[in-house]
Amino acid sequence: MACGSILLLCAIGVALSRRRQTTSDFFLGGRRIPGWAVVLSFVATEVSAMTVIGVPATTYRENWQYMQFVIGSAAARVVVAFLFIPAFYRFDCTTIYEYLLHRFGPLTQYTATLFFFVTRLLASGVRLMAACLAVAVLLDWPIAPVIAAFSVVSILYIGAGGVRAVVWTNVVQALVILAAGAATVVFILHKVDGGLVEVVRTAEAAGRLDFWNSGPSLRGGDFLRGLLSDPNIAFVALLNGFFHSMAAFGTDHELMQRLLTVRTRRVSRDTLLWTLLASTAVCVLYMAVGTCLFAYYGQHPELALPEGLDKIYPHFAAQVMTPVLRGLVLTAIVMASIDSPLASLSASFVTDLYRPLIRRDASESHYVAVSRVSILFFGAALAAIAYVFSFQDRMLWLAFKIGGVTYGCLLGVFLLGLLTRRRANRANVAAMTSMALVNLVLLILSEKGILPLGWSWLVILGTFGTIGIAVALGPLMDPDPGTA
């Protein structure tokens, strides 16, 4: 089943490569992809293997407080739909960083593109590692050849078909991911004595259904420390979900690229709003998987748990599920893991760096060829990063921590452009660079236990810090030519 899904992905890429391709076709699908397909593509990209593997593990060992982040994320989609998308279509952007060129200047565009490369490669490396680790558990293989195999498949089908191949394979991926999650919940409910009622009772008694974390009391001496250090406090989680998702959806070309493949900005806006329902449904489904697993293993204490609880779902599939269902779960993980950022990385490299800085007036066929070469390069880099991250634990939060360093800087400069008329270009570069360094230092201090600061504050600090520094330095570094 998993092998068949891989062959299907390659077939889609080959089929879509037969037509003559321009950069508009390769990067935007000619803006002719239907909205419903983009909804499923967006969902498949957003949830990926981090949802299939990380969310069940989180609800198994913690609770449902991750839903606080989801609520904040829902609000962010509305803002992106009505504030960001119209601006990108107004300037007919191939990548969202072209907006920064029109609004501020090339230095801001180049800096944002480099930030995107760093953030997307590291975060996607975590996602690829999570999926490959699960597949390695299911197949009892070393992780290195699994990473290599998935990377090769991604390079082949994306290099052949471009963003069209990405979107249409995402459609298949989303359907398989939904089917695997639903089948797992039904299977476990039949295996647990007492079914759904017992699952709810067991999980509730153990605090695994806790949804809302109000944090420490205002009267307690630990209120401020808890507010700064605990990312699951409701107020903090909602804020982080809002700002992190606004950055991910509005300033990360990996997700926004899908929304630019439809014909008009109204269709793009409506597509993003529909993802609110679809993504929430998938998230709830896989949180339910983790809760069901907790109840099942609670009734079967004799069963061995995996060495790392991040592997709990693939471990269960390998040890307990029937061969058919095991194959379905494996297929879902494989399909989720093969989805990669190679198309968006290639689009940003060619559009934002190669074309303006290296070769301005080449033919369309030349730019498509360079795009395919860059896909090969980024694919190799992603595989190397995934292997390094394979030695880490708590994968779901690791991906968020990586994004926290730079997402706020990107969001700050986009909001400065969208909400104000202030001039800034060199000031933006100074603001983004300095806040990224500050966030990196804060994250290191937090991880070492030196500073009681939760990673969830990094995006918020980065956003307002970038705006503040750019506004302060703008008149000095980017004076109005009329007043100079």
BARO-29275 format. One line per 2 residues: number of its first residue (from 1); their letters; for each residue x, y, z of C-alpha. Coordinates in Angstrom, 2 decimals. Each point is the difference from the previous one (the first is absolute). Layout:
# BARO-29275
NUM) A) X:Y:Z  ...
END
This chain:
# BARO-29275
1) MA) 0.00:0.00:0.00  2.77:2.46:0.94
3) CG) 2.03:-0.93:-3.07  -3.07:0.52:-2.16
5) SI) -0.47:3.50:1.45  3.60:0.89:-0.82
7) LL) -0.44:-1.19:-3.57  -3.19:2.08:-0.25
9) LC) 1.85:3.13:1.07  2.70:-0.57:-2.60
11) AI) -2.63:-0.69:-2.67  -1.74:3.30:0.77
13) GV) 3.30:1.87:-0.31  0.84:-1.67:-3.33
15) AL) -3.48:0.61:-1.41  0.13:3.70:0.86
17) SR) 3.51:0.43:-1.41  -1.07:-0.87:-3.56
19) RR) -1.51:3.39:-0.72  2.23:2.97:-0.79
21) QT) 0.74:1.87:3.22  0.73:3.64:0.71
23) TS) 0.99:1.30:3.41  -3.65:0.98:0.54
25) DF) -1.00:-3.61:-0.65  2.82:-1.44:2.08
27) FL) -0.43:2.29:3.02  -3.71:0.99:-0.12
29) GG) -1.68:-2.65:-2.14  -0.99:2.79:-2.39
31) RR) -2.44:1.12:2.74  -2.46:-2.57:-1.33
33) IP) -0.21:-2.49:2.88  -3.53:-0.42:1.48
35) GW) -0.64:1.29:3.49  -1.16:-3.32:1.49
37) AV) 3.29:-1.63:-1.03  1.94:2.85:1.59
39) VL) -1.97:-0.45:3.26  1.08:-3.65:0.19
41) SF) 3.53:0.89:-1.06  0.25:2.66:2.70
43) VA) -1.29:-2.42:2.62  2.41:-2.74:-1.04
45) TE) 2.91:2.43:0.17  -1.04:1.53:3.29
47) VS) -0.61:-3.23:1.89  2.69:-2.13:-1.68
49) AM) 1.78:-2.67:1.99  0.23:2.29:3.03
51) TV) -3.74:-0.40:0.48  -0.12:-3.69:-0.85
53) IG) 2.83:-0.83:2.43  0.47:2.93:2.37
55) VP) -3.58:0.86:0.94  -1.00:-3.52:1.16
57) AT) 3.23:-0.15:2.03  -0.77:3.38:1.58
59) TY) -3.56:-0.90:1.02  1.18:-3.43:1.20
61) RE) 2.49:1.37:2.50  -1.51:3.46:0.66
63) NW) -3.57:1.16:-0.74  -2.16:1.91:-2.49
65) QY) 1.43:3.43:0.78  1.49:0.09:-3.48
67) MQ) -3.53:1.02:-1.08  0.65:3.42:1.52
69) FV) 2.63:0.49:-2.68  -2.50:-1.17:-2.64
71) IG) -2.52:2.66:1.07  2.61:2.72:-0.34
73) SA) 0.95:-1.44:-3.38  -3.61:0.27:-1.18
75) AA) -0.05:3.72:0.76  3.29:0.47:-1.86
77) RV) -1.47:-1.48:-3.20  -2.67:2.67:-0.07
79) VV) 2.60:2.76:0.25  2.19:-1.53:-2.71
81) AF) -3.01:-0.50:-2.28  -1.11:3.64:0.14
83) LF) 3.31:1.83:0.54  2.86:-1.97:-1.61
85) IP) -1.55:-1.73:-3.02  -1.41:3.16:-1.65
87) AF) 3.45:1.63:0.11  1.69:-3.01:-1.61
89) YR) -2.53:-0.08:-2.85  0.11:3.78:-0.46
91) FD) 3.69:-0.22:-0.86  -0.42:-3.28:-1.95
93) CT) 2.65:-1.67:2.15  1.60:-3.29:-0.98
95) TI) 1.42:-0.22:3.52  -1.21:1.96:2.98
97) YE) 3.44:1.58:0.47  -0.54:1.92:-3.24
99) YL) -2.53:2.03:1.98  2.85:1.20:2.22
101) LH) 1.91:1.09:-3.10  -2.91:2.17:-1.14
103) RF) -0.73:1.35:3.48  3.50:0.57:1.37
105) GP) 2.80:-0.95:-2.38  2.34:-2.84:-1.00
107) LT) 1.97:-0.23:3.27  -3.14:-0.84:1.97
109) QY) -1.00:-2.54:-2.66  3.40:-1.73:0.03
111) TA) 0.16:-0.12:3.80  -3.51:-1.44:0.32
113) TL) 0.82:-2.62:-2.64  3.10:-1.10:1.90
115) FF) -2.02:-0.17:3.23  -2.54:-2.15:-1.81
117) FV) 2.73:-2.38:-1.20  1.40:-0.47:3.49
119) TR) -3.37:-0.36:1.74  -1.59:-2.25:-2.59
121) LL) 2.98:-2.34:-0.37  0.34:-0.47:3.77
123) AS) -3.73:-0.33:0.73  -0.58:-2.30:-2.97
125) GV) 3.01:-2.02:1.06  -1.81:-0.71:3.27
127) RL) -3.15:-1.00:-1.90  1.91:-2.30:-2.33
129) MA) 1.87:-1.54:2.90  -3.23:-0.67:1.92
131) AC) -1.53:-1.84:-2.92  3.11:-1.98:-0.86
133) LA) 0.45:-1.02:3.63  -3.54:-1.36:0.03
135) VA) 0.50:-1.90:-3.26  3.30:-1.38:1.31
137) VL) -1.86:-1.33:3.06  -2.73:-1.59:-2.13
139) LD) 2.44:-1.62:-2.43  2.78:-0.65:2.54
141) WP) 2.49:1.84:-2.20  2.82:2.41:0.89
143) IA) -1.16:3.58:-0.38  2.73:1.14:-2.42
145) PV) -1.18:-2.03:-3.04  -3.60:0.99:0.70
147) IA) 0.93:3.71:-0.08  1.98:-0.55:-3.19
149) AF) -2.88:-1.84:-1.71  -2.60:2.63:0.86
151) SV) 2.30:2.81:-1.08  0.62:-1.62:-3.39
153) VS) -3.72:-0.48:-0.62  -0.72:3.64:0.92
155) IL) 2.73:1.26:-2.32  -1.27:-2.13:-2.88
157) YI) -3.71:0.84:0.03  0.33:3.68:0.99
159) GA) 2.86:0.54:-2.42  -2.11:-1.49:-2.78
161) GG) -3.39:1.59:0.61  0.63:3.12:2.08
163) VR) -2.73:1.42:2.21  -2.75:-1.81:-1.94
165) AV) 1.55:-3.30:1.03  0.21:1.26:3.58
167) VW) -3.67:1.03:0.15  -1.46:-3.11:-1.61
169) TN) 2.14:-2.38:2.03  -1.03:1.98:3.09
171) VV) -3.63:-0.75:-0.87  0.74:-3.71:0.13
173) QA) 2.04:0.45:3.17  -2.79:1.85:1.80
175) LV) -2.55:-2.71:-0.80  2.34:-2.76:1.17
177) IL) 0.85:1.88:3.21  -3.70:0.43:0.81
179) AA) -0.74:-3.65:-0.73  2.88:-1.27:2.14
181) GA) -0.95:2.15:3.00  -3.67:-0.97:-0.14
183) AT) 0.82:-3.71:-0.44  2.38:0.10:2.97
185) VV) -2.60:1.55:2.32  -2.63:-2.55:-1.01
187) FI) 2.49:-2.88:0.42  1.06:1.07:3.51
189) LH) -3.57:0.62:1.15  -0.78:-3.61:-0.91
191) KV) 3.09:-1.19:1.88  -0.67:1.95:3.22
193) DG) -2.38:-1.69:2.43  -2.87:2.42:0.38
195) GL) 0.65:1.82:-3.26  -0.33:3.76:-0.24
197) VE) -1.50:0.41:3.48  2.98:-1.74:1.61
199) VV) 2.49:1.96:-2.09  -1.54:3.27:1.17
201) RT) -0.20:-1.16:3.63  3.60:-1.21:0.12
203) AE) 1.42:3.05:-1.74  -2.04:2.44:2.09
205) AA) 1.06:-1.63:3.26  3.65:0.36:-0.99
207) GR) -0.37:3.62:-1.11  0.61:-0.92:-3.63
209) LD) -3.09:1.92:-1.15  0.99:3.29:1.63
211) FW) -0.66:2.62:-2.62  0.48:3.33:1.73
213) NS) 3.01:1.03:2.08  -0.81:3.16:1.92
215) GP) 3.48:0.12:1.51  1.06:0.88:3.54
217) SL) -2.15:2.23:2.20  0.54:3.76:-0.08
219) RG) 0.44:-0.13:3.76  2.80:-2.54:-0.19
221) GD) 3.63:0.95:-0.06  0.65:-2.09:-3.11
223) FL) -2.49:1.74:-2.29  2.50:1.99:-2.05
225) RG) 2.49:-2.85:-0.18  -2.72:-2.40:-1.14
227) LL) -1.34:2.45:-2.56  3.46:0.35:-1.56
229) SD) 1.12:-3.64:0.17  -3.11:-2.13:-0.64
231) PN) -1.04:0.01:-3.69  -3.23:-1.86:0.80
233) IA) -1.61:2.76:2.07  -3.13:0.98:-1.91
235) FV) 0.83:3.67:-0.46  3.51:-0.82:-1.20
237) AL) -1.10:-2.90:-2.22  -2.72:2.09:-1.67
239) LN) 2.41:2.85:-0.65  2.66:-2.37:-1.27
241) GF) -2.48:-1.86:-2.19  -1.13:3.30:-1.49
243) FH) 3.43:1.50:-0.65  1.76:-3.25:-0.94
245) SM) -2.75:-0.95:-2.45  -0.20:3.50:-1.45
247) AA) 3.74:-0.26:-0.65  -0.22:-3.53:-1.37
249) FG) -2.95:0.67:-2.30  0.79:3.57:-1.00
251) TD) 3.81:0.23:-0.11  1.15:-3.57:-0.74
253) HE) -0.19:-0.71:-3.72  -0.34:-3.75:0.59
255) LM) -3.68:0.35:0.90  -0.82:3.22:-1.81
257) QR) 1.25:-1.43:-3.31  -3.07:-2.25:-0.12
259) LL) -2.32:2.97:0.51  1.58:1.85:-2.93
261) TV) -0.80:-2.79:-2.48  -3.70:0.95:-0.33
263) RT) -1.27:2.57:-2.47  -1.15:2.90:2.18
265) RR) 0.64:1.41:3.44  -3.63:-0.65:0.99
267) VS) 0.36:-3.71:-0.74  3.31:-0.01:1.88
269) RD) -1.62:1.71:3.01  -2.94:-2.42:0.06
271) TL) 2.36:-2.95:-0.38  1.95:1.01:3.09
273) LW) -3.20:0.43:2.00  -1.14:-3.50:-0.97
275) TL) 3.29:-1.41:1.28  -1.05:1.17:3.45
277) LA) -2.62:-2.75:0.18  2.02:-2.67:-1.78
279) ST) 3.22:0.49:1.99  -1.84:0.11:3.33
281) AV) -1.79:-3.26:-0.84  3.29:-1.77:-0.79
283) CV) 1.63:1.33:3.16  -2.90:-1.15:2.20
285) LY) 0.04:-3.40:-1.69  3.66:-0.62:0.80
287) MA) -0.31:1.37:3.52  -2.73:-2.60:0.45
289) VG) 2.45:-2.67:-1.21  2.38:0.90:2.83
291) TC) -2.79:-0.06:2.60  -1.20:-3.39:-1.22
293) LF) 3.56:-1.33:0.16  0.26:1.16:3.62
295) AY) -3.16:-1.91:0.93  1.10:-3.11:-1.91
297) YG) 3.42:-0.23:1.62  -1.60:0.74:3.36
299) QH) -2.03:-3.20:-0.40  3.05:-1.95:-1.22
301) PE) 2.88:0.88:2.34  1.78:-3.19:-1.01
303) LA) 0.73:1.42:-3.45  3.38:1.62:-0.46
305) LP) 0.12:3.68:-0.88  2.51:1.39:-2.50
307) EG) 3.24:1.42:1.31  -1.07:3.47:-1.08
309) LD) -3.68:0.94:0.37  0.17:2.03:-3.20
311) KI) -0.15:-3.41:-1.71  -3.14:-1.14:1.83
313) YP) -2.33:0.08:-3.02  2.23:-1.84:-2.51
315) HF) 1.00:-2.39:2.80  -3.66:-0.82:0.63
317) AA) -0.65:-0.43:-3.71  2.94:-2.38:-0.35
319) QV) -0.78:-2.06:3.10  -3.81:-0.07:0.25
321) MT) -1.81:1.01:-3.18  -1.01:-2.41:-2.75
323) PV) 2.21:-0.19:-3.11  -2.49:1.97:-2.11
325) LR) -0.39:2.80:2.53  3.73:-0.02:0.68
327) GL) 0.53:0.48:-3.71  -2.48:2.89:0.00
329) VL) 1.79:1.74:2.88  3.36:-0.60:-1.65
331) TA) -1.37:1.44:-3.25  -1.30:3.08:1.82
333) IV) 3.39:0.56:1.62  1.80:-0.55:-3.30
335) MA) -2.32:2.35:-1.86  0.31:2.65:2.71
337) SI) 3.78:-0.28:0.12  0.53:0.29:-3.75
339) DS) -1.76:3.36:-0.08  2.89:2.46:0.12
341) PL) 0.83:3.69:-0.41  2.14:-0.54:-3.10
343) AS) -2.40:1.78:-2.38  -0.27:3.10:2.19
345) LS) 3.74:0.10:0.71  0.73:-0.27:-3.70
347) AS) -2.54:2.69:-0.89  1.45:2.41:2.54
349) FV) 3.59:-0.69:-1.04  -0.65:0.59:-3.69
351) TD) -2.45:2.91:0.35  1.50:1.88:2.94
353) LY) 3.72:-0.65:-0.41  1.11:-1.63:-3.24
355) RP) -2.03:2.06:-2.47  0.71:3.46:1.49
357) LI) 3.59:-0.61:1.13  1.55:-2.53:-2.39
359) RR) -1.87:-0.27:-3.32  -2.63:2.63:-0.77
361) DA) -0.91:-0.64:-3.64  0.17:-3.76:-0.54
363) SE) -2.67:-2.09:-1.71  -2.86:-1.69:1.81
365) SH) 1.50:-3.41:-0.75  3.24:1.11:1.67
367) YV) -1.79:1.04:3.19  -1.96:-3.26:0.11
369) AV) 3.27:-1.94:-0.40  1.60:1.99:2.83
371) SR) -3.08:-0.69:2.10  0.46:-3.74:-0.43
373) VS) 3.68:0.21:0.90  -0.85:1.98:3.14
375) IL) -2.57:-2.64:0.95  2.80:-2.57:-0.09
377) FF) 2.20:2.19:2.20  -2.71:0.80:2.54
379) GA) -1.07:-3.66:0.10  3.52:-1.09:0.97
381) AL) 0.22:2.74:2.65  -3.37:-1.01:1.45
383) AA) 1.06:-3.64:0.26  3.17:0.93:1.87
385) IA) -1.91:2.20:2.45  -2.61:-2.73:0.60
387) YV) 2.73:-2.49:0.87  1.57:2.37:2.53
389) FS) -3.39:0.61:1.63  -0.71:-3.74:0.23
391) FQ) 1.84:0.02:3.34  -2.47:2.50:1.53
393) DR) -3.17:-0.62:2.06  -3.36:1.81:0.32
395) ML) -0.20:0.67:-3.70  -3.26:1.99:-0.05
397) WL) 1.33:2.76:2.24  3.45:-0.08:-1.64
399) AF) -1.51:1.14:-3.30  -1.73:2.93:1.71
401) KI) 3.17:1.03:1.86  1.96:0.19:-3.25
403) GG) -2.64:2.17:-1.62  -0.12:2.23:3.08
405) VT) 3.49:1.38:-0.67  -0.78:1.55:-3.40
407) YG) -3.78:-0.05:-0.49  -0.52:3.10:2.13
409) CL) 2.59:1.93:-2.01  -1.76:-0.90:-3.26
411) LG) -3.43:0.79:1.40  1.19:3.33:1.39
413) VF) 1.30:1.27:-3.33  -3.13:-1.16:-1.88
415) LL) -2.30:1.68:2.52  2.08:3.17:-0.22
417) GL) -0.61:0.01:-3.74  -3.68:-0.90:0.16
419) LT) -1.10:2.20:2.90  2.15:3.11:-0.45
421) RR) 1.44:2.21:-2.72  3.39:0.37:1.66
423) RA) 3.16:-0.16:-2.04  2.52:-2.65:0.99
425) NR) 2.42:-2.22:-1.88  3.42:0.03:1.62
427) AN) -1.82:0.47:3.31  -2.01:-3.17:-0.67
429) VA) 3.18:-2.00:-0.52  1.46:1.32:3.25
431) AM) -3.24:-0.67:1.89  -0.50:-3.54:-1.32
433) TS) 3.63:-1.02:0.54  0.26:1.40:3.50
435) MA) -3.30:-1.51:1.18  0.89:-3.40:-1.46
437) LV) 3.24:0.05:1.99  -1.84:1.11:3.13
439) NL) -2.56:-2.81:-0.41  2.74:-2.55:-0.59
441) VL) 1.76:1.03:3.20  -3.29:-0.06:1.93
443) LI) -0.81:-3.48:-1.31  3.43:-1.34:0.98
445) LS) -0.28:1.50:3.49  -3.50:-1.40:0.36
447) EK) 1.00:-3.49:-1.15  2.91:-0.03:2.46
449) GI) -2.30:1.03:2.87  1.85:3.26:0.58
451) LP) -2.93:2.24:-0.97  -3.63:-0.92:0.86
453) LG) -1.42:0.95:-3.39  -2.28:-2.26:-2.05
455) WS) 0.81:-0.41:-3.70  -3.53:1.18:-0.82
457) WL) 0.96:3.59:0.82  2.70:0.11:-2.68
459) VI) -2.34:0.69:-2.94  -1.81:2.73:1.92
461) LG) 3.23:1.65:1.13  1.47:-0.31:-3.48
463) TF) -3.05:1.61:-1.61  -0.23:3.08:2.18
465) GT) 3.77:0.29:0.38  0.49:0.02:-3.77
467) IG) -2.73:2.61:-0.50  1.38:2.19:2.80
469) IA) 3.62:-0.09:-1.17  -0.96:0.59:-3.64
471) VA) -2.19:2.97:0.93  2.73:1.47:2.19
473) LG) 2.81:-0.47:-2.52  -2.01:0.79:-3.13
475) PL) 0.47:3.79:0.04  3.75:-0.45:0.62
477) MD) 0.80:-2.82:-2.42  -2.67:0.63:-2.67
479) PD) -0.71:3.76:-0.09  -2.64:1.32:-2.38
481) PG) 1.82:1.16:-3.18  -2.09:3.16:0.05
483) TA) 1.35:1.00:3.39  3.57:-1.27:-0.35
END
